[in-house]
Amino acid sequence: MNDILSRIASVIESRKLANGGDPQKSYVSSLFAKGDDAIMKKVGEEATETVMAAKDIRNNMPAGKLVYECADLWFHTMILLAQFDLTPDDVLKELARREGISGIEEKASRKKVS
Ligand SMILES: N=c1c2ncn([C@@H]3O[C@H](COP(=O)(O)OP(=O)(O)OP(=O)(O)O)[C@@H](O)[C@H]3O)c2ncn1[C@@H]1O[C@H](COP(=O)(O)O)[C@@H](O)[C@H]1O
């Protein structure tokens, strides 16, 4: 796994309340303390902010805002994965599995099955 993703995933895991995370001292622990719905809501918000940042580029706003919002989105999806005992590695493995499979062909093969 990419080094920075791996390190952040480890920190997120250590922030779980069962691993001694303290919601008073850690943002990640405070989200774990709020539970599933709060984490899902946060991912939804960050996804919306990412789309808004992309739209802003069309209005001559700096592209750096999109990078900033994508970082927020990736980070919060990592917390969502951890909440369900999954890791970025699981996602990277899925991307690797798909590598070289044309999206158009994959969709067409899906339609044949249904
Ligand atoms: N990468 C991040 C990271 N990215 C964003 N955030 C926080 O995510 C929060 C939500 O961002 P928003 O822009 O939506 O801010 P907001 O509207 O004030 O948030 P809400 O009040 O709505 O929750 C902010 O408090 C950001 O600081 C992060 N907080 C932590 N990390 C990493 O996680 C590690 C552990 O953090 P703690 O658990 O807080 O120690 C850190 O060392 C960092 O490596």
Ligand as a Chemical Component Dictionary entry (heavy atoms), coordinates in Angstrom:
data_LIG
# 
_chem_comp.id                   LIG 
_chem_comp.type                 NON-POLYMER 
_chem_comp.pdbx_formal_charge   0 
_chem_comp.three_letter_code    LIG 
# 
loop_
_chem_comp_atom.comp_id 
_chem_comp_atom.atom_id 
_chem_comp_atom.alt_atom_id 
_chem_comp_atom.type_symbol 
_chem_comp_atom.charge 
_chem_comp_atom.model_Cartn_x 
_chem_comp_atom.model_Cartn_y 
_chem_comp_atom.model_Cartn_z 
_chem_comp_atom.pdbx_ordinal 
LIG N1  N1  N 0 -5.841  14.037 7.341  1  
LIG C1  C1  C 0 -6.499  14.424 8.318  2  
LIG C2  C2  C 0 -7.596  15.338 8.146  3  
LIG N2  N2  N 0 -8.137  15.908 7.054  4  
LIG C3  C3  C 0 -9.183  16.661 7.493  5  
LIG N3  N3  N 0 -9.296  16.576 8.836  6  
LIG C4  C4  C 0 -10.278 17.219 9.717  7  
LIG O1  O1  O 0 -11.574 16.939 9.246  8  
LIG C5  C5  C 0 -12.469 17.868 9.864  9  
LIG C6  C6  C 0 -13.647 18.097 8.967  10 
LIG O2  O2  O 0 -13.323 19.000 7.984  11 
LIG P1  P1  P 0 -14.330 20.168 7.565  12 
LIG O3  O3  O 0 -13.612 20.994 6.571  13 
LIG O4  O4  O 0 -15.624 19.574 7.155  14 
LIG O5  O5  O 0 -14.457 21.011 8.934  15 
LIG P2  P2  P 0 -15.706 21.349 9.831  16 
LIG O6  O6  O 0 -16.824 21.798 8.979  17 
LIG O7  O7  O 0 -15.185 22.268 10.878 18 
LIG O8  O8  O 0 -16.045 19.916 10.484 19 
LIG P3  P3  P 0 -17.337 19.486 11.296 20 
LIG O9  O9  O 0 -17.388 20.340 12.532 21 
LIG O10 O10 O 0 -18.528 19.618 10.392 22 
LIG O11 O11 O 0 -17.065 18.033 11.625 23 
LIG C7  C7  C 0 -11.629 19.072 10.249 24 
LIG O12 O12 O 0 -11.582 19.142 11.671 25 
LIG C8  C8  C 0 -10.249 18.746 9.685  26 
LIG O13 O13 O 0 -9.186  19.222 10.488 27 
LIG C9  C9  C 0 -8.326  15.744 9.283  28 
LIG N4  N4  N 0 -8.028  15.312 10.544 29 
LIG C10 C10 C 0 -7.002  14.440 10.687 30 
LIG N5  N5  N 0 -6.231  13.976 9.622  31 
LIG C11 C11 C 0 -5.184  12.951 9.836  32 
LIG O14 O14 O 0 -5.594  12.095 10.882 33 
LIG C12 C12 C 0 -4.615  12.075 11.907 34 
LIG C13 C13 C 0 -5.279  11.863 13.245 35 
LIG O15 O15 O 0 -6.080  12.984 13.577 36 
LIG P4  P4  P 0 -6.709  13.099 15.061 37 
LIG O16 O16 O 0 -7.513  11.880 15.271 38 
LIG O17 O17 O 0 -7.514  14.356 15.091 39 
LIG O18 O18 O 0 -5.523  13.165 15.989 40 
LIG C14 C14 C 0 -3.861  13.399 11.761 41 
LIG O19 O19 O 0 -2.562  13.317 12.287 42 
LIG C15 C15 C 0 -3.842  13.565 10.242 43 
LIG O20 O20 O 0 -2.807  12.773 9.669  44 
# 
loop_
_chem_comp_bond.comp_id 
_chem_comp_bond.atom_id_1 
_chem_comp_bond.atom_id_2 
_chem_comp_bond.value_order 
_chem_comp_bond.pdbx_ordinal 
LIG N1  C1  DOUB 1  
LIG C1  C2  SING 2  
LIG C1  N5  SING 3  
LIG C2  N2  SING 4  
LIG C2  C9  DOUB 5  
LIG N2  C3  DOUB 6  
LIG C3  N3  SING 7  
LIG N3  C4  SING 8  
LIG N3  C9  SING 9  
LIG C4  O1  SING 10 
LIG C4  C8  SING 11 
LIG O1  C5  SING 12 
LIG C5  C6  SING 13 
LIG C5  C7  SING 14 
LIG C6  O2  SING 15 
LIG O2  P1  SING 16 
LIG P1  O3  DOUB 17 
LIG P1  O4  SING 18 
LIG P1  O5  SING 19 
LIG O5  P2  SING 20 
LIG P2  O6  DOUB 21 
LIG P2  O7  SING 22 
LIG P2  O8  SING 23 
LIG O8  P3  SING 24 
LIG P3  O9  DOUB 25 
LIG P3  O10 SING 26 
LIG P3  O11 SING 27 
LIG C7  O12 SING 28 
LIG C7  C8  SING 29 
LIG C8  O13 SING 30 
LIG C9  N4  SING 31 
LIG N4  C10 DOUB 32 
LIG C10 N5  SING 33 
LIG N5  C11 SING 34 
LIG C11 O14 SING 35 
LIG C11 C15 SING 36 
LIG O14 C12 SING 37 
LIG C12 C13 SING 38 
LIG C12 C14 SING 39 
LIG C13 O15 SING 40 
LIG O15 P4  SING 41 
LIG P4  O16 DOUB 42 
LIG P4  O17 SING 43 
LIG P4  O18 SING 44 
LIG C14 O19 SING 45 
LIG C14 C15 SING 46 
LIG C15 O20 SING 47 
# 
